[in-house]
């Protein structure tokens, strides 16, 4: 089984981490490749989601802060699009 990594201090302080955490903190989550069954959401789940976002948007080569800035820009664009559709 693969272990989930703990988030870094910088990640925990980021707006993206907090946005994800505030969304999933009440969820029960199963990660079949990491453990059996379900458990309450935790920082490792948030770090895994952040890693997936970085991978999907191909922004791994940039510094952490540049990654967060780029992700924040993408989130802002999505929110702007959603507001136009409302």
PAZA-30220 format. One record per residue: x, y negated, z negated of N, C-alpha, C in turn; residue in one letter. Coordinates in steps of 0.001 Angstrom, whole numbers, plus 524288, in hexadecimal, padded with zeros to 5 digits. Atoms other than C-alpha are relative to their C-alpha. Layout:
BEGIN
XYZXYZXYZa/...
***
This chain:
BEGIN
8033F8049D800008000080000800008036B7FB2580000x/7FD43804FF7FFD3804337F210802937FE677FCA77FB57x/8013A8038380453805387E8CF7F7147FEC17FA9380213x/80114805747FEBC7FF1F7DB697F7F6804037FCA67FD2Fx/7FC0F8036280271808D17D0947F5497FD587FBCA7FCAEx/801E78046A80312807147C6087EB17800C97FB0080322x/7FF33804F87FD4F8053E7B8347F03A804A57FD157FDA1x/7FBBD8033B801FA810B27AEE57EF0F7FDBA7FB5A7FD0Bx/801B7804B3802D9810087A2F87E63B7FE097FBDD803D5x/80192803DF7FC1B80F4C79A587F2527FAA68014D8024Cx/805127FE6F7FDE1803E97A2387F7A87FB9F7FECE7FC27x/80409800E9803F47FC5F7A15B7EAE57FE9E7FA347FFA4x/800E5805A38004B7FDD57928D7EB3F7FD9A7FDBA804F8x/801C2802167FAF87F923791517F95C7FA0F7FF8A8004Cx/805A5800917FF317EBAE78C707FD737FD9E804D380299x/802097FB5A7FD667EA2A7986B806227FF148045D7FC0Ex/800AA7FBFA804047EC507A1B47FAB97FB137FEE87FCE3x/8047E801638033E7E24C79A6C7F2A77FADD80083802F4x/804C57FF6D7FCE27D85F79A317FDB87FE7F805C380079x/801177FA657FF987D9A27A8DD7FF9D7FE548021E7FAB1x/801407FE158053E7D99F7AB7F7F0F87FA727FE7E7FE6Bx/8053B801C0801827CD647A35A7EEBF7FBBE802E6802F8x/803C47FCFD7FCF27C6A87AB447F9567FF8E8059A7FE0Ax/800187FA5E801177CA857B8FF7F5048002D801677FA3Bx/7FEFA7FEBA805807CC4D7B7EC7E63C7FBC7803477FD65x/804237FCCA802577BF3F7BE827E3587FF2B80526802E6x/800AD7FB5A7FCD07C0DF7C95D7ED6380289804CB7FD7Fx/7FD627FB03800F27C3D17D7A87EB108023C801A98053Dx/7FD3F7FF157FB177CDC77DB927F540802778056F7FFF7x/7FD507FB007FF337D2A37E8947FA87804397FF358041Bx/7FBB58001C7FC3F7DFD07E98F80156802058059A80064x/7FECC7FA687FFCA7E0B27F7D480577805C9801538008Ax/7FA717FED97FF5E7EF0A7F71E8093E803427FEB97FB3Ax/7FD12801AE8049A7F2E27F1777FC047FE4A802C57FAFAx/801FE7FD6C804B57EA307F8117F1DB7FAB68027480138x/8050E7FD617FF597DDF98005B7F0227FBC77FD037FD10x/804658027F802947D0BE7FA907ECEC7FFFE7FA1A800C0x/800A7805A77FFCD7CD3A7EC7E7EA7B8024A7FD8E7FB1Dx/7FE6F802F98049D7D2977E21F7E16F7FE7E7FA53800E8x/801248058A7FF7A7CFFF7D3D97DEBA8043D7FD4B8032Cx/7FC41802F37FCDC7D66D7CA267E7DD8044C7FDCB7FC89x/7FB9D8023D802DF7E3DD7C5657E3B1803AC7FD3E803CEx/7FC54802F97FCD07EF4F7BD6F7E897802908032580449x/7FDB57FCB37FBEC7F4E67C8F67F0107FC6B80061804BCx/803AA7FFF57FBA37E8967C9737F847800637FAE580318x/7FF7F805157FD647E9EC7BAEE7FB29805077FFDC80337x/7FB017FFEF7FD2D7F8467BCBE7FEF27FF8B80348804F3x/800B87FCA07FB707F44D7C7BD8082C7FCE37FD358043Dx/8031C803027FC3C7EA0F7BF1C80EA28035D7FBB98026Fx/7FC94804157FDF17F3F07B41180FEC803EB80247803DEx/7FC627FD747FC5F7FDA57BD79816427FD4D8013D80528x/802F17FEBC7FB3C7F3227C1C981FE17FF0F7FB1D8033Ex/800D4804EB7FD2F7F0217B3A4823668050A7FE5A802B3x/7FAF8801757FDA97FE8A7B0D08259B8013780372804B4x/7FEEA7FC597FBBF7FFED7BCF282E137FC6C7FEEB804A7x/803C2800CF7FBC17F3857BA7B835F4801037FAF5802FDx/7FEF4804F97FD667F7607AC6A838D6805B97FF6B80181x/7FA8E7FFCB7FE5D805987B03D83B41803297FB607FDEEx/7FD2A804668024D80B447A64D831D2803E0801D17FBD5x/7FC767FDD4803EB8147C7AF2282A1F805667FD7F8000Ex/7FAAA801EC7FFA7820F87A8CC82F01800BF7FAAC7FD74x/7FF9B805418023281DF979B918290E800B88004E7FA12x/7FF748002A805A9820FD7975881B2D7FAA0800947FD7Bx/804F47FF41802C1816A879A0C810FA7FC8B7FB308005Fx/80325804C37FFFA8124B78BE78105F7FE057FEAC8057Bx/801D5800C37FA9C811A378AEA81F3A7FBA5803D38014Cx/804247FC287FF32809907975F81F4E7FAE67FE137FDA0x/804B7801DD802B080004791C38156E7FDBF7FB4D802DBx/801E6804947FD277FF32784E681CE37FD3E801A580507x/8026F7FE357FB317FC2578C28829707FACE802B87FEE7x/804E07FD61801717F1EA794AE822D97FBEF7FBFE7FE57x/803A680420801927EBC9788A881C8F7FDCF7FD21804BEx/801C1802937FB347EB1D7824F82A037FBF280364802CEx/803B87FC717FD847E44478E5682F8C7FAD77FFFE7FD0Bx/804BF800188032C7DAA378E5E8242D7FD037FAF2800F6x/8027D8050B7FF067D7E977FEC826557FD477FFEF80553x/802657FFC47FAD37D54F78253834CA7FB0E803567FFF5x/804977FC998005C7CBF378D67831977FB9A7FD337FD1Ax/80401802DB802EF7C4DA785178277D7FD9E7FBA780350x/801F7804177FC947C3B9779FA8314E7FC498024F80410x/8036A7FD597FC3C7BE1D7834883B6A7FAE4801B57FD7Fx/804B57FE4B802C27B49C788CC8316C7FC6C7FB687FED0x/80327804998012A7B01977B2482DA17FD3F7FE00804E1x/80278801A17FB187AD80777E983BE77FB6D8038D80165x/8041A7FC407FEAF7A5417843283D3B7FB637FFAB7FC31x/8043F80056803F379D4078134830F07FBF77FBFB80167x/
***
